[in-house]
Amino acid sequence: MARLNLEGVYVPNVTPFDAKGEIQFEALGELIEYWIGAGVSGIVANASTGESPYLSREELTEVLGFVIDQVDGRAQVIAGTGAAATRETIEFTRDAKNAGAEAVLITTPYFFRPTEEELYRHYASVLSVVDIPAILYNVPKFTGYSIAPKTIARIAEDCSGLAGVKDSSGSPGNMAEIIRLCGDRIACLSGAADMFLPTLSLGGKGAVLAIANVVPGTGVELHQAFKRGDVATAGKRQRTASHVNNVLVASFPQVAAIKATLNRMGYKAGTPRQPLLPLTEAQDKAAAEALKNTKLY
């Protein structure tokens, strides 16, 4: 298996839906051009911001195939393939490989809370049967628990297919420990916008950020400034990223707020798929007011 270079900013793309909940591929294509034009390193299709739990297996494959075709080699394409069960995760991961994804993003299993041994065996099982680089996705916000750094290190030690980790815990201590234990073997990526610059400072390689749907250039400029040693500019971009994150992710329903902002910017992100709901009129107005100085629209 070829070693995958994971570095920079990755967009976990939204999935545009119309009022009937049908996928709008033309709108997704326009968004992909916006993100690539900003210089992102890659697109992560079918991740949590893309509402992957609400997509059928056929839709997951269709969205991924469309993203691969639209990107056309201009950036990396990674597919979210995590599921509640190991068997289903293997099936989704095989689908992604067959579709042409360069790597997969596998969230820790949800619903039942696994033990650390069960988590180890889950990833070891998937990586032993599907030959594709994988990124372990730790997202306590959605799963209700955080995988231990020592378990991530154990997987990295025993499974050559593990190429990276996306840590969305938002904890500097957690990221520092992951990098200390296995940052020399896998790429450590932040999944929390507030942790982007701290992650780079600790030795991480980049980030997969929901807010990059809206402000991809901010993250790209932050990463570039850090690499050239321009701490002042990196700090300024981090402050912008943290503000946008506070509005779109922390203060309002994440998917609805990101889509509403993209719609306001002139894109056709549509609305979330049920059971998620669009922002209320009051929420939409408040979000727009909070972002008025960011020059997004």
Buried (B, 14 or more C-beta within 10 A) or exposed (E): EEEBEBBBBBBBBBBBBEEEEEBBBEBBBBBBEBBBEBBBBBBBBBBBBBBBBBBEEEBBBBBBBBBBEBBEEBBBBBBBBBBEEBEBBBBBBBBBBEBEBBBBBBBBBBEEEBEEEBBBBBBBBBBEEBEBBBBBBBBBBBBEBBBBBBBBBBBBEEBEBBBBBBBBBBBBEBBBBBBEBBBEBBBBBBBBBBBBBBBBEBBBBBBBBBBBBBBBBBBBBBBBBBEEEBEEBBEBBBEBBBBBBBBBBEBBBBBBBBBBBBBBEEBBBBBBBEEBEBBEEEBBEBBBEBBEEBEBE
